Amino acid sequence: MQDSIERELQLEISVERLWELLTRAEHLGAWFGDAGAAVDLRPGGELVLRWHRYGVARGRVEKVEPRRTLSFRWAPFDDPEGDEPRPGNSTLVTFTLAPHEAGALLSVVETGFAELDCAPPQRQRNLEDNRRSWDVELGHLAAYASP
């Protein structure tokens, strides 16, 4: 089974502006979630994303390198029953930012699907659902970031 999802997005904004869109709750809750977000931007800090249709996904910030890297562990699948995100019940998302020609390049990698504590068919569904969701959410980010 494939263990990761990888996406890249080129934006005509500065790396500094992209960092704001990824890390400030008022922006994250507008393009990623559609019903708000909360971010405690430090390793160990809580990340909360809300959608009107899908409910709430909770995560835990793993790594913060301003204007370069943000990673968090989350469980946006079946209800994790309030468990703390950890290997086995969640995946790890890493955003990497870099300058690129007329703006910024965002790399998104989500890993840990093969380690999820669920039946193999559910692991595959989680992977496929998140693969489609990243395409949608990154489209929302591109639209949100455009002038």
Residue frames as qw, qx, qy, qz and C-alpha x, y, z in Angstrom:
[[0.000, 0.888, 0.461, 0.000, 0.00, 0.00, 0.00],
 [0.323, 0.583, -0.045, 0.744, 1.14, 3.50, -0.78],
 [0.485, -0.473, -0.518, 0.523, 2.01, 5.35, 2.42],
 [0.188, -0.474, -0.100, 0.854, 2.06, 8.98, 1.31],
 [0.365, 0.828, 0.408, 0.124, 0.46, 11.76, -0.69],
 [0.424, -0.336, 0.137, 0.830, 2.64, 14.42, -2.31],
 [0.309, 0.843, 0.411, 0.157, 1.50, 17.65, -3.93],
 [0.395, -0.195, 0.047, 0.896, 3.17, 20.86, -5.11],
 [0.161, 0.875, 0.455, 0.038, 1.61, 24.23, -5.71],
 [0.411, 0.081, 0.067, 0.906, 3.21, 27.33, -7.24],
 [0.058, -0.864, -0.479, 0.143, 1.76, 30.63, -6.09],
 [0.373, 0.562, 0.058, 0.736, 2.44, 34.21, -7.17],
 [0.435, -0.869, -0.017, -0.234, 2.82, 35.44, -3.61],
 [0.130, 0.679, -0.636, 0.343, 5.82, 35.81, -1.34],
 [0.558, -0.045, -0.796, 0.231, 6.99, 33.03, 0.95],
 [0.002, -0.008, 0.538, -0.843, 6.16, 35.36, 3.86],
 [0.568, 0.006, -0.036, -0.822, 2.55, 35.72, 2.69],
 [0.724, 0.010, -0.649, -0.233, 2.23, 31.97, 2.09],
 [0.328, 0.021, -0.780, 0.532, 3.48, 31.35, 5.63],
 [0.296, 0.009, 0.339, -0.893, 0.70, 33.61, 6.96],
 [0.695, 0.040, -0.318, -0.644, -1.94, 31.74, 4.94],
 [0.690, 0.032, -0.723, 0.024, -0.73, 28.42, 6.39],
 [0.438, -0.060, -0.684, 0.580, -0.27, 29.46, 10.00],
 [0.187, -0.022, 0.293, -0.937, -2.77, 32.18, 10.92],
 [0.246, 0.314, 0.878, -0.265, -6.13, 30.82, 12.04],
 [0.404, 0.621, 0.223, -0.634, -8.20, 33.44, 10.21],
 [0.384, 0.529, -0.564, -0.504, -6.63, 32.36, 6.91],
 [0.025, 0.145, -0.989, -0.031, -6.38, 28.61, 7.57],
 [0.292, 0.362, 0.780, -0.418, -10.03, 28.52, 8.60],
 [0.456, 0.616, 0.022, -0.643, -11.04, 30.26, 5.37],
 [0.505, 0.511, -0.574, -0.393, -9.23, 28.19, 2.71],
 [0.192, 0.191, -0.960, 0.074, -8.58, 24.85, 4.44],
 [0.039, 0.439, 0.840, -0.315, -11.56, 24.57, 6.73],
 [0.035, -0.480, -0.419, -0.769, -14.69, 26.51, 5.87],
 [0.514, -0.739, -0.361, -0.244, -15.94, 26.99, 9.43],
 [0.292, -0.887, 0.283, -0.221, -12.84, 28.31, 11.16],
 [0.817, 0.168, -0.430, 0.346, -9.59, 27.11, 12.65],
 [0.471, -0.857, 0.199, -0.056, -7.37, 27.48, 15.70],
 [0.796, 0.371, -0.310, 0.363, -3.59, 27.22, 15.69],
 [0.545, -0.801, 0.220, 0.116, -1.14, 27.20, 18.58],
 [0.697, 0.664, -0.241, 0.125, 1.98, 27.66, 16.44],
 [0.161, -0.680, 0.690, -0.189, 4.61, 25.84, 18.47],
 [0.471, 0.131, -0.871, -0.044, 5.73, 22.21, 18.69],
 [0.129, -0.231, -0.868, 0.419, 3.10, 20.46, 20.80],
 [0.284, 0.208, 0.160, -0.922, 0.50, 23.16, 20.08],
 [0.471, 0.403, 0.766, -0.172, -3.04, 22.25, 19.11],
 [0.129, 0.132, -0.505, -0.843, -4.36, 22.65, 15.57],
 [0.393, 0.426, 0.743, -0.336, -8.13, 22.59, 14.98],
 [0.111, 0.060, -0.548, -0.827, -9.79, 22.70, 11.56],
 [0.405, 0.375, 0.664, -0.504, -13.56, 23.00, 11.16],
 [0.106, -0.060, -0.678, -0.725, -15.85, 22.28, 8.22],
 [0.588, 0.012, 0.153, -0.794, -19.60, 22.79, 8.07],
 [0.834, 0.158, -0.352, -0.394, -20.05, 19.50, 6.24],
 [0.744, 0.194, -0.617, 0.170, -17.33, 17.31, 7.79],
 [0.715, -0.665, -0.204, 0.066, -17.06, 18.48, 11.38],
 [0.222, -0.903, 0.366, -0.037, -13.80, 18.98, 13.25],
 [0.884, 0.204, -0.282, 0.313, -10.30, 17.60, 12.72],
 [0.450, -0.868, 0.210, 0.007, -7.86, 18.01, 15.57],
 [0.810, 0.391, -0.258, 0.353, -4.12, 17.88, 15.28],
 [0.614, -0.716, 0.075, 0.324, -0.89, 18.50, 17.09],
 [0.363, 0.882, -0.299, 0.025, 1.89, 20.72, 15.70],
 [0.947, -0.121, 0.024, 0.298, 5.12, 18.76, 15.33],
 [0.601, -0.120, 0.161, 0.773, 7.61, 21.18, 13.74],
 [0.175, 0.957, 0.220, -0.064, 7.76, 24.92, 13.07],
 [0.531, -0.184, 0.229, 0.795, 10.52, 26.58, 11.06],
 [0.228, 0.770, 0.253, -0.540, 9.13, 30.03, 10.19],
 [0.447, 0.732, -0.222, -0.463, 8.71, 30.60, 6.47],
 [0.170, 0.456, -0.846, -0.218, 10.20, 27.15, 5.73],
 [0.398, -0.069, -0.910, -0.095, 8.41, 24.20, 7.33],
 [0.554, -0.216, 0.362, -0.718, 5.25, 23.41, 9.24],
 [0.447, -0.015, -0.876, -0.182, 4.28, 19.88, 10.16],
 [0.531, -0.217, 0.417, -0.705, 1.39, 18.52, 12.17],
 [0.067, -0.064, -0.995, -0.032, -0.11, 15.18, 13.03],
 [0.515, 0.065, 0.146, -0.842, -3.88, 14.81, 12.52],
 [0.212, 0.162, 0.964, 0.012, -6.66, 12.29, 12.17],
 [0.378, 0.235, -0.069, -0.893, -9.16, 13.65, 9.63],
 [0.359, -0.048, -0.859, -0.362, -10.81, 10.25, 9.11],
 [0.597, -0.513, -0.589, -0.185, -13.26, 8.33, 11.27],
 [0.417, -0.829, 0.090, -0.360, -13.72, 9.80, 14.74],
 [0.517, 0.351, -0.668, 0.404, -10.46, 9.24, 16.64],
 [0.643, -0.584, -0.496, 0.001, -12.56, 9.31, 19.85],
 [0.271, -0.945, 0.095, -0.159, -10.64, 12.26, 21.19],
 [0.880, -0.232, 0.078, 0.408, -7.38, 10.35, 21.30],
 [0.166, -0.810, 0.316, 0.465, -4.21, 12.38, 21.10],
 [0.749, 0.623, -0.199, -0.107, -2.86, 12.20, 17.52],
 [0.480, -0.565, 0.658, 0.133, -0.04, 9.65, 17.41],
 [0.271, 0.323, -0.813, -0.400, 1.43, 7.19, 14.93],
 [0.013, 0.169, 0.983, -0.068, -1.25, 4.58, 14.33],
 [0.142, 0.683, 0.674, -0.243, -4.31, 6.83, 14.66],
 [0.162, 0.910, 0.046, -0.380, -3.14, 9.78, 12.55],
 [0.754, 0.424, 0.149, 0.479, -0.99, 10.90, 9.66],
 [0.405, -0.573, 0.039, 0.711, 1.79, 13.48, 9.48],
 [0.446, 0.829, 0.268, 0.203, 1.36, 16.48, 7.17],
 [0.505, -0.441, 0.119, 0.732, 4.41, 18.54, 6.24],
 [0.374, 0.911, 0.166, 0.044, 4.22, 21.87, 4.42],
 [0.611, -0.287, 0.201, 0.710, 7.55, 23.01, 2.96],
 [0.276, 0.936, 0.165, -0.143, 7.87, 26.51, 1.51],
 [0.604, -0.195, 0.318, 0.704, 10.52, 27.80, -0.88],
 [0.205, 0.677, -0.128, -0.695, 11.01, 30.85, -3.09],
 [0.577, 0.243, 0.710, 0.323, 10.19, 30.12, -6.74],
 [0.301, 0.382, 0.470, 0.736, 10.52, 32.35, -9.79],
 [0.137, -0.479, -0.165, -0.851, 7.61, 34.83, -9.40],
 [0.631, -0.529, 0.000, -0.567, 6.54, 33.72, -5.95],
 [0.410, -0.431, 0.736, -0.324, 6.54, 30.69, -3.70],
 [0.613, 0.091, -0.743, -0.251, 6.48, 26.92, -4.07],
 [0.623, -0.349, 0.465, -0.523, 4.53, 24.88, -1.55],
 [0.466, 0.146, -0.867, -0.099, 5.23, 21.18, -1.14],
 [0.697, -0.309, 0.289, -0.580, 2.70, 19.12, 0.83],
 [0.466, 0.177, -0.867, -0.015, 3.52, 15.60, 1.98],
 [0.712, -0.352, 0.259, -0.549, 1.17, 13.48, 4.11],
 [0.452, 0.290, -0.843, 0.035, 2.57, 10.19, 5.40],
 [0.236, -0.183, 0.785, -0.542, 1.57, 7.37, 7.74],
 [0.745, 0.058, -0.152, -0.647, -1.37, 5.75, 5.95],
 [0.701, 0.159, -0.693, -0.043, 0.21, 2.28, 5.99],
 [0.246, 0.110, -0.764, 0.587, 0.61, 2.48, 9.79],
 [0.488, -0.273, 0.061, -0.827, -3.01, 3.35, 10.61],
 [0.166, -0.021, 0.927, -0.337, -4.63, 1.05, 13.17],
 [0.675, 0.324, 0.227, -0.623, -7.54, -0.03, 10.98],
 [0.804, 0.213, 0.549, 0.084, -8.39, -2.67, 8.41],
 [0.407, -0.134, 0.514, 0.744, -6.49, -2.45, 5.10],
 [0.187, 0.615, 0.615, 0.456, -9.60, -1.44, 3.10],
 [0.205, -0.930, -0.278, 0.128, -10.16, 1.49, 5.49],
 [0.472, -0.524, 0.260, 0.660, -6.50, 2.54, 5.20],
 [0.353, 0.201, 0.608, 0.682, -6.92, 2.60, 1.42],
 [0.001, -0.817, -0.531, -0.226, -10.13, 4.65, 1.68],
 [0.361, -0.832, -0.080, 0.413, -8.39, 7.13, 4.00],
 [0.446, -0.269, 0.438, 0.733, -5.55, 7.50, 1.49],
 [0.222, 0.434, 0.651, 0.581, -7.92, 7.97, -1.46],
 [0.139, -0.884, -0.447, 0.002, -10.17, 10.40, 0.41],
 [0.376, -0.761, 0.068, 0.523, -7.21, 12.54, 1.51],
 [0.439, -0.005, 0.534, 0.723, -5.68, 12.42, -1.97],
 [0.098, 0.667, 0.575, 0.463, -8.87, 13.92, -3.41],
 [0.312, -0.883, -0.304, 0.173, -9.19, 16.35, -0.49],
 [0.470, -0.482, 0.190, 0.715, -5.69, 17.76, -0.99],
 [0.285, 0.295, 0.548, 0.729, -6.51, 18.52, -4.61],
 [0.139, -0.812, -0.500, -0.267, -9.63, 20.40, -3.49],
 [0.462, -0.804, -0.163, 0.337, -8.02, 22.19, -0.54],
 [0.482, -0.280, 0.287, 0.779, -4.97, 23.30, -2.52],
 [0.157, 0.527, 0.548, 0.630, -7.34, 24.63, -5.18],
 [0.296, -0.881, -0.369, -0.026, -9.02, 26.63, -2.40],
 [0.538, -0.588, 0.059, 0.601, -5.62, 27.92, -1.28],
 [0.400, 0.118, 0.441, 0.795, -4.71, 29.00, -4.82],
 [0.036, -0.724, -0.507, -0.467, -8.02, 30.87, -5.15],
 [0.459, -0.829, -0.261, 0.183, -7.68, 32.43, -1.70],
 [0.568, -0.445, 0.163, 0.672, -4.11, 33.56, -2.37],
 [0.406, 0.414, 0.448, 0.681, -4.82, 35.12, -5.76],
 [0.100, -0.170, -0.155, 0.968, -5.00, 38.91, -5.79]]
